[in-house]
């Protein structure tokens, strides 16, 4: 791991140095964690994983060590980081995001891999099916087909005159392609015009917001992946500058200044990933553990952003929100 990644991880309390382990006399399990996004971008998610391990009786630094690796948003670093963890002899590797899962699949067919949040693992080709994943990969999927429609319905409730919606998405991500198709289908049912706004790299964002403004889009929805999540502050700033309300999938967007978000709780998924790790460390085979789907969903609304955009969020939406950012 590069020094700056290690320092950032240590500052966030995410790495337990091997030298600090208590000598228990028993086996010390080594669990790797691989993320495309910077670790500091979602410290609560990784604390939820650590808490999940504690809930299952593991003492961090005594009978288990979590070793984190981040590609800092650079996809080409994922294979090398995954190779590092295989060579280090990890007992299990937890992966965050579709790209990290695919990198893990290419790197090993024997080391158990636990997905903490992969969009569509079947569509991405990393498991055979949710019920019978096969191979060495299992865990948690972000797949919940009704969410795309729900986000558009919420956006229409906030903006009754909604007619044209831009979808900001990364076509390089296989799971995101499914989200885009689901959003397009939901838009047709709701009578909305859809505008595709493809963003493969940070330099694409400004141009796509300009394209949405030229087309007079009433709002944007983001088909989130780890790339777009890493750019959430930039996206929130562009949205305010172009006066475009943005509905996103994850709470971090709303916290960064997006109008609202509705989607699975990544913290809950990370906590549940610890259950898979525990079962595998106790002898279960990944191929025998069905992939689970999200069960906890969060609605966040940023009233500061609403005021900046001159919008009034209906009380019916505010009352359903898990958090309202004043």
MODA-V185663 format. One record per residue. RES is the residue in one small letter. OMEGA is omega in degrees with one decimal (NA if undefined). Layout:
res=RES omega=OMEGA
res=RES omega=OMEGA
//
This chain:
res=x omega=177.4
res=x omega=-174.3
res=x omega=-177.3
res=x omega=177.5
res=x omega=-179.4
res=x omega=-179.2
res=x omega=179.5
res=x omega=-179.7
res=x omega=-178.6
res=x omega=179.1
res=x omega=179.5
res=x omega=178.4
res=x omega=-172.4
res=x omega=-175.8
res=x omega=174.1
res=x omega=-179.0
res=x omega=-177.5
res=x omega=-178.1
res=x omega=-177.6
res=x omega=-176.1
res=x omega=172.5
res=x omega=179.3
res=x omega=-175.9
res=x omega=-178.2
res=x omega=178.4
res=x omega=179.7
res=x omega=172.6
res=x omega=-179.1
res=x omega=177.8
res=x omega=-178.4
res=x omega=177.4
res=x omega=176.6
res=x omega=-177.4
res=x omega=-179.1
res=x omega=172.2
res=x omega=-177.5
res=x omega=175.0
res=x omega=-178.6
res=x omega=-177.4
res=x omega=-179.6
res=x omega=-177.9
res=x omega=-178.3
res=x omega=-179.4
res=x omega=179.0
res=x omega=-177.3
res=x omega=173.7
res=x omega=177.3
res=x omega=176.2
res=x omega=179.5
res=x omega=179.2
res=x omega=176.9
res=x omega=177.2
res=x omega=177.9
res=x omega=179.7
res=x omega=179.4
res=x omega=173.4
res=x omega=180.0
res=x omega=178.6
res=x omega=-176.4
res=x omega=-178.3
res=x omega=179.3
res=x omega=177.4
res=x omega=174.4
res=x omega=175.2
res=x omega=174.0
res=x omega=179.9
res=x omega=-172.6
res=x omega=173.6
res=x omega=177.7
res=x omega=176.1
res=x omega=179.2
res=x omega=176.8
res=x omega=-177.1
res=x omega=-175.8
res=x omega=-175.7
res=x omega=178.1
res=x omega=-174.2
res=x omega=-178.9
res=x omega=-179.8
res=x omega=179.2
res=x omega=178.6
res=x omega=178.4
res=x omega=177.5
res=x omega=-175.9
res=x omega=176.6
res=x omega=-179.8
res=x omega=179.6
res=x omega=175.6
res=x omega=177.6
res=x omega=177.1
res=x omega=178.8
res=x omega=173.2
res=x omega=174.6
res=x omega=-178.4
res=x omega=-179.3
res=x omega=177.8
res=x omega=-176.9
res=x omega=-177.0
res=x omega=178.6
res=x omega=178.6
res=x omega=179.8
res=x omega=177.1
res=x omega=179.0
res=x omega=180.0
res=x omega=-179.6
res=x omega=-174.1
res=x omega=-175.1
res=x omega=173.4
res=x omega=-176.4
res=x omega=179.8
res=x omega=179.8
res=x omega=-179.6
res=x omega=177.5
res=x omega=176.3
res=x omega=174.9
res=x omega=178.2
res=x omega=176.3
res=x omega=-172.3
res=x omega=-179.2
res=x omega=-174.5
res=x omega=177.4
res=x omega=178.9
res=x omega=179.5
res=x omega=176.3
res=x omega=-178.3
res=x omega=172.4
res=x omega=-180.0
res=x omega=177.1
res=x omega=179.5
res=x omega=-177.4
res=x omega=-178.7
res=x omega=-173.4
res=x omega=-177.4
res=x omega=175.0
res=x omega=-173.2
res=x omega=-176.0
res=x omega=172.8
res=x omega=178.5
res=x omega=-171.0
res=x omega=178.7
res=x omega=173.0
res=x omega=-171.8
res=x omega=174.2
res=x omega=-165.8
res=x omega=-177.3
res=x omega=-172.2
res=x omega=-179.4
res=x omega=177.9
res=x omega=-178.7
res=x omega=179.3
res=x omega=178.0
res=x omega=178.2
res=x omega=178.0
res=x omega=179.6
res=x omega=179.3
res=x omega=177.1
res=x omega=178.3
res=x omega=-178.7
res=x omega=-175.7
res=x omega=-179.8
res=x omega=-177.0
res=x omega=179.8
res=x omega=-176.9
res=x omega=-176.6
res=x omega=173.0
res=x omega=177.1
res=x omega=178.5
res=x omega=-174.5
res=x omega=-177.8
res=x omega=-176.9
res=x omega=177.2
res=x omega=-177.8
res=x omega=-176.1
res=x omega=-179.1
res=x omega=-178.9
res=x omega=177.4
res=x omega=176.4
res=x omega=178.0
res=x omega=-179.4
res=x omega=179.4
res=x omega=178.9
res=x omega=179.5
res=x omega=178.8
res=x omega=178.8
res=x omega=179.3
res=x omega=179.3
res=x omega=179.0
res=x omega=-180.0
res=x omega=-178.1
res=x omega=178.9
res=x omega=-178.3
res=x omega=172.3
res=x omega=-176.0
res=x omega=176.6
res=x omega=179.2
res=x omega=-179.8
res=x omega=-174.4
res=x omega=178.7
res=x omega=179.9
res=x omega=-179.0
res=x omega=-174.5
res=x omega=-178.4
res=x omega=-179.7
res=x omega=-168.4
res=x omega=-178.4
res=x omega=-179.3
res=x omega=-179.3
res=x omega=174.2
res=x omega=176.6
res=x omega=178.7
res=x omega=177.9
res=x omega=179.7
res=x omega=178.9
res=x omega=-178.9
res=x omega=179.5
res=x omega=173.6
res=x omega=178.6
res=x omega=-177.8
res=x omega=175.6
res=x omega=165.0
res=x omega=178.4
res=x omega=172.1
res=x omega=-164.1
res=x omega=165.7
res=x omega=-174.8
res=x omega=175.6
res=x omega=-179.3
res=x omega=177.8
res=x omega=179.7
res=x omega=-179.1
res=x omega=-170.7
res=x omega=178.9
res=x omega=176.9
res=x omega=-179.4
res=x omega=179.4
res=x omega=178.7
res=x omega=178.5
res=x omega=-179.3
res=x omega=179.3
res=x omega=-178.7
res=x omega=-179.4
res=x omega=177.9
res=x omega=179.6
res=x omega=175.0
res=x omega=-179.3
res=x omega=172.1
res=x omega=-177.9
res=x omega=-176.4
res=x omega=-171.7
res=x omega=-174.8
res=x omega=-177.4
res=x omega=178.1
res=x omega=179.1
res=x omega=179.0
res=x omega=179.8
res=x omega=178.4
res=x omega=172.9
res=x omega=-177.5
res=x omega=-177.8
res=x omega=178.1
res=x omega=174.6
res=x omega=-179.3
res=x omega=-178.9
res=x omega=173.8
res=x omega=178.8
res=x omega=178.2
res=x omega=179.1
res=x omega=179.7
res=x omega=179.1
res=x omega=177.7
res=x omega=-180.0
res=x omega=177.1
res=x omega=178.8
res=x omega=177.7
res=x omega=176.9
res=x omega=179.5
res=x omega=179.9
res=x omega=-177.7
res=x omega=179.8
res=x omega=178.1
res=x omega=178.8
res=x omega=171.9
res=x omega=179.4
res=x omega=178.0
res=x omega=-179.9
res=x omega=-177.3
res=x omega=-178.9
res=x omega=-177.1
res=x omega=-179.2
res=x omega=175.3
res=x omega=-179.6
res=x omega=177.4
res=x omega=-177.8
res=x omega=176.2
res=x omega=-179.1
res=x omega=-178.6
res=x omega=-174.5
res=x omega=172.7
res=x omega=177.1
res=x omega=178.8
res=x omega=179.1
res=x omega=-178.4
res=x omega=176.8
res=x omega=179.2
res=x omega=178.1
res=x omega=179.1
res=x omega=179.2
res=x omega=179.7
res=x omega=-178.9
res=x omega=-177.2
res=x omega=172.3
res=x omega=179.8
res=x omega=-177.5
res=x omega=177.1
res=x omega=-179.5
res=x omega=177.2
res=x omega=-178.4
res=x omega=-178.7
res=x omega=180.0
res=x omega=-175.2
res=x omega=173.9
res=x omega=176.9
res=x omega=173.8
res=x omega=-178.8
res=x omega=-175.6
res=x omega=NA
//
